Amino acid sequence: MLFPNYCLACEDSLVKGEDLICIRCQLELPATNYHLDDSNPLRTRLANRMMIDHAMAMYKFTKSGKVQALLHALKYRNQPEIGVMLGQWYGQKLAVIPDLAFDMIVPVPLHPAKKRKRGYNQSAMFAKGLSQKLQTPFSDSLMARGVMTATQTKKSKLSRWQNVMDVFQLLDAEATIGKRILLVDDVITTGATLESCAMPLLDAGCASLSIACIAEA
């Protein structure tokens, strides 16, 4: 059950040497390559709203596409290994770029009730994989989500912002002072969640803040 013998992106059978995602899907997943371009559309969009150094998304999200299938398995089908694997893949790409150096990786926190129900924070699984390849520590206890918000799906841009405004708390401000922080999430749509989560880190005096996520919708 933990390691199914079918691809979680296309549901075809896996062959020997394949794990979770078949080779064909690995090649066909819509990579953004944003990590190679500091002027990418995601950074341009988010830089108008908060002080960030880098903003990166691993894949483009399309409705009913393979990336959506992977994220659904990660969040709702008890497949945390997907997040770790994707983090490792992306970490390998980021590790060879000299300008992308971080002191700490911080996943967007999940409300305790949701974490108990799911069993893990999907963003923390992605952060764990990144941490292994970037050789950078990650902390899933630095921040907390104090309010259990309604799902962001199908909300307007304004509603998304109102839904997450002031819901994140920084539990150890001193740990972030002077640190280059990489804030990570699973999917970014309007950026409301990341903006709300970034504000306490920036206010605490981190040296720089960058953003990475699995997919950009």
Residue pairs with C-beta under 8 A, 6 or more apart in sequence:
1 78
2 81
3 19
3 20
3 81
4 20
5 13
5 14
6 12
6 13
6 14
7 13
7 14
7 18
7 20
7 21
7 22
7 25
8 20
8 21
8 69
8 70
8 73
8 77
8 79
8 82
9 21
9 22
9 25
9 29
9 66
9 67
9 69
9 70
10 22
10 24
10 25
10 66
10 69
11 69
12 22
12 24
14 20
14 22
15 22
19 85
20 79
20 81
20 82
20 85
21 70
21 82
21 85
25 66
28 66
29 59
29 66
29 67
30 59
30 60
30 62
30 65
30 67
31 58
31 59
31 60
32 40
32 42
32 56
32 57
32 58
32 59
32 60
32 216
34 40
34 41
34 42
34 43
34 55
34 56
34 57
34 216
35 54
35 56
35 90
35 93
35 94
35 97
35 100
36 97
38 54
38 99
40 55
40 56
42 55
42 56
42 57
42 188
42 211
42 216
43 52
43 54
43 55
43 56
45 55
45 191
46 52
46 55
46 191
46 194
46 195
46 211
47 55
49 191
49 195
50 195
50 198
50 199
50 202
50 209
51 202
51 209
52 198
52 208
52 209
52 210
52 211
53 180
53 208
53 209
53 210
54 99
54 100
54 210
54 211
54 212
55 210
55 211
55 212
56 94
56 210
56 211
56 212
56 213
57 188
57 212
57 213
57 214
57 215
57 216
58 86
58 89
58 90
58 212
58 213
58 214
58 215
59 67
59 214
59 215
59 216
60 67
60 215
60 216
61 67
61 68
61 71
61 187
61 215
61 216
61 217
62 68
67 214
67 215
70 82
70 86
70 214
71 186
71 187
71 214
71 215
73 79
73 82
74 80
74 82
74 83
74 122
74 125
74 186
75 118
75 122
75 186
78 118
78 119
80 119
80 120
80 122
80 125
81 125
82 125
83 122
83 123
83 124
83 125
83 126
83 128
83 129
83 186
83 214
84 125
84 126
84 128
84 129
84 132
85 129
86 126
86 129
86 214
87 125
87 126
87 127
87 128
87 129
87 130
87 131
87 132
87 133
88 129
88 130
88 132
88 133
89 129
90 126
90 129
90 130
90 133
90 212
90 214
91 129
91 130
91 131
91 132
91 133
91 134
92 133
94 100
94 130
94 133
94 134
94 212
95 133
95 134
95 135
100 210
101 180
102 134
102 136
102 180
102 181
102 182
102 210
103 136
103 179
103 180
103 181
103 207
104 136
104 137
104 138
104 139
104 142
104 175
104 176
104 179
104 180
104 181
104 182
105 127
105 130
105 131
105 134
105 136
105 137
105 138
105 139
105 181
105 182
105 184
106 127
106 138
106 139
106 142
106 143
106 181
106 182
106 183
106 184
106 201
107 121
107 123
107 124
107 126
107 127
107 138
107 140
107 183
107 184
107 185
108 123
108 143
108 168
108 183
108 184
108 185
108 193
108 194
108 197
109 121
109 123
109 140
109 143
109 144
109 145
109 168
109 197
110 118
110 121
110 122
110 123
110 124
110 145
111 145
111 147
111 148
111 149
112 145
113 148
114 148
115 121
121 140
122 186
123 184
123 185
123 186
124 138
124 140
126 184
126 185
126 186
126 213
126 214
127 138
127 140
127 184
128 138
130 136
130 138
130 182
130 184
130 212
131 137
131 138
136 182
139 175
141 171
142 170
142 171
142 172
142 175
142 176
143 168
143 169
143 170
143 171
143 197
143 200
143 201
144 168
144 169
144 171
145 167
145 168
145 169
146 167
146 168
146 169
147 167
149 163
149 164
149 167
150 163
152 160
152 163
152 164
152 189
152 192
152 193
155 163
157 190
157 192
160 189
160 190
160 192
160 193
161 190
161 192
161 195
161 196
163 192
164 192
164 193
164 196
164 197
165 196
166 196
167 196
168 196
168 197
168 199
168 200
169 200
170 176
170 200
170 201
170 204
173 200
173 204
173 205
176 201
176 204
176 205
176 206
177 204
177 205
177 206
178 205
178 206
178 207
179 206
179 207
180 206
180 207
180 208
180 210
181 201
181 206
181 208
181 209
181 210
182 210
182 211
182 212
183 194
183 197
183 198
183 201
183 209
183 210
183 211
183 212
184 211
184 212
184 213
185 193
185 194
185 197
185 211
185 213
185 214
186 213
186 214
186 215
187 213
187 214
187 215
187 216
187 217
188 194
188 211
188 213
188 215
188 216
188 217
189 217
194 211
194 213
198 209
198 211
201 209
202 209
